[in-house]
Amino acid sequence: MIASHIVALGASRGFPSLLTLVRTGLGEVTIIDDQMVEEENLGQTLYATTHLNRLKVDAAREMILERAPDTKVTTFPCRGEDVPNLLTLMAAADLVKIGIDAPRMMFTFADMAQAAGTAAVVHGMTGDGQQHFAALVYPGGPTLRDILPEAWNAVTAGYEPPTFFPSCALHTETMNAAVAMIIAGYLHHRAGSSVELMTGIGAGIVEAGLATGFYGYHEPSRFLTPIYFGQPD
């Protein structure tokens, strides 16, 4: 983990998973986001009132270095498509983490990562804030369009996400726990780690491609918050 580098597109609901990864030994992160911390971010993420009206990348960098001061952190306070050397950054990284509320660009960045020869974990929440997903794309593997065909069809039909949708810290942290586990598992699996639990998780997501989580009581499985690998029924 300490030798690994992640390029993170987006520093909103999915930022806590990145913070978890650096606390477990991730050595280098590049964070790309053009937004400021607003009141709507409070209670959904780790951002606090002291971060209001600051760039998310600056607040994120501060929180990372407070908890893991040896981490190398590079920030770009702009949209991903405005980073002039984005493809080069992706090619030099061990993984690209895509967590943005722009569905079309989500697919575009996933394609770019595959073209750059780097795996990407794409994650997000549904517009009602009640379900999350995390998908893995890797060079030579299925595209994000293959893994999420209905979402791609909606994007091509003109779907745009709501400007704001409510979610609470419980929902976002459940998503972030899954995303951190999947990324750590993939990096261990890729490196041939001797930590069998993590390499097993990594092998599972490589095989399945998609992990989906539910909130509340899930009648078919009789669990409260199950997470499973594979295509949902």
N, C-alpha and C positions, 0 to 999 in steps of 0.2 A: 504493500500500500504506500509506503513512504516514497517509493520511486515513481508513483503513478501521478498523472496529470489529467485533470478533468476540465473541459471547457463547458461552462454552464450558461446556457441561453435562458435568461429569465431569473429573477431573484425575488419572487413574490411568494405565493403559497408553497412552492416547492423548495424554498431556501433552507428550511430546517433540515432536510435530508442531506444537503451539502455540508451543513454544520456538523451533523452527526458523523459524516465520513471523515472530516478533518480531525475530529476528536478521536477517531479510531485509527489515525495514522496516515491519512491521505497527505501527500507531500506538497502538491501544487494545484492551484485552481485559477482559472481565468473566468471572471464573471462579466456577463454582458447584459445590460439592462438600461433603458433610458428613462425610467419612471422615478418619481419622487415618492417618498413615504407619505400616505394620506391617511385620514382618520379611518377610512374603510378597511385599511390594512391591519389596524389594531384589533386584537382578539382573534384574527384569522392566522396570523403569523407570529414570529418572534419579535417583530418590530414594536417598540415602546413609544410612549409619548415624547421621549427625548429625541427620537429619530424623525419626528414629524417635519415635513418640508425639507428633508435632506434627500440627496440621491440615494436610492436603494443600494447601489453598488458601494457607496461610501459607508453606509451603515452596516452592510453585510461584511465588508472588509474589516471594519472595527470589531464586530462580534467574533469573527473568525480568529483574529489575532489576539483577542482577549482570552480565548479558550485554547488556542493552539499557536503560540507565538512563533514557532519555527516554520509555519506554513508559508510557502511562497504564494502571494496573492497578486494577481494582475486584474485590473478592472477597465472596462470600456463603458462609459456613460452614454451609450447610444443604442439604437436598435441593431440587431444582429446583421441585417442586410446592409447596414452602413459601416460595418467594420471592413476596411479595405482588404485585409489579408485573412479573412475568415476561413477560407478554404485551407490556407497554409497552417493556420492555428489548429484547425480540425485534424489535419494530417499529422501534426506533431503530438497530438494528445493521445491518451490511452482510451478515452471515452468522451463522448459528447452527451451532455445532459440537457434535454430540451423540455422546458416547462414554461410555456407561454400561452396567453389567451388569444392567440391569432391562429386559427385552425389551418388556413392555407399555408402560412409561413412554417407552421409545425411540420407539414408534409415536405415543404421545400428544404428545410434545414436537415430533415432526416435523409432526403435524397443526397444532399451535399455531403453529409458525413459518410454515407456509403461510397460516394464517388471519391472521397478523400482517403478511403481505406481504413476508416475508423468506425467502430461500433457506436451506436447511440441508444440511450434510453429516453423514450418520449413518454411524458406523464402529464396527467391533468385530471380535472374534475368535470362532471357533467354540469350543465347549466343550472340544475336545481340544487347543486352542492351535495347530492346524496350518494354519489358513486364516484369512484376513481378508477383510473386505469394506468398501467405502466407497460409499455411495449418495447421490445428490444429489436433493433435492426442492426445488421452487421454486414461487412463486405461479402458479396456473393450469396447472401441470404435473401429471404423475402423482403419486399419493400414495405413501408408503412401502409401503402395503399392495399397491399395484399393482406396485411394483418387486420386493418380496420377498413374494410371495403365500404361499409354503410356510412361511416364518417366521411370517407372520401367522396362518396356520391352526394352527400349533403353539401360538402364544400363546393363541389363543381356545380351544384344547383343554386349556389348563392348564399348558403347559410352563413350567418354572422352571429357570434356569441352575444349574449346580453351585455350591456355596458357594465352592469354590476349584478352579481347574484350572491345571496347570503350564504355563508358557511361559517362554521365555528371552529375553534382550535381543535376540538376532538376529531372532527372530520379530516382536517388538513394534517394533523399529526398522525392519524391512522395511515393516510396516504404516504406521508414522508417516511414512516417506519418501513413500509413496504418498499418504497423506492430505494432507501439507503441499503436495505437488505439485498435487494436485487443487484444494485451496482457493486456493492462489496463482494457479493457472490460471484458476479461476472469477472471482476478483476482477479479474485483468487483463482477462479477456474482458468482464466486466460494465462495466468502466471504458473499454473501447475502447482498451486499451494498444497501444503500438507495438511491444512485445516479442512478436514473432510466435510464438516457441516457447511462451510462456506462454498467449497467447490461443488458440493451437491446442489446447493441453491443455484449456483451459476450454471451448472449443466442443465438444470430444470428449465430455467428461463431461456437458455439457448435453444432447447428442444421445442418448447411451447411457443415462445415468441410473445405471449400476452398474459398478463396477470390482471385480474379484476377483483376489486374489493367491494363489499356491500356494507351498509351501515344499518343498524337496527336488527330486527330479528329476521333471519333468512330461513323461511319455512322448509325449502328442500333439504338443506343441510343441518337444520336445527342448531345452528350456531348464531351467536350475536354478530360477530364481525369477521366472517371467514374470508380468507384470501385463497384463491386457487389459480393454478396455471392452466392455460389452454383457452380455446375458444369457448365463450359462454353458450349455453344451450339456447 
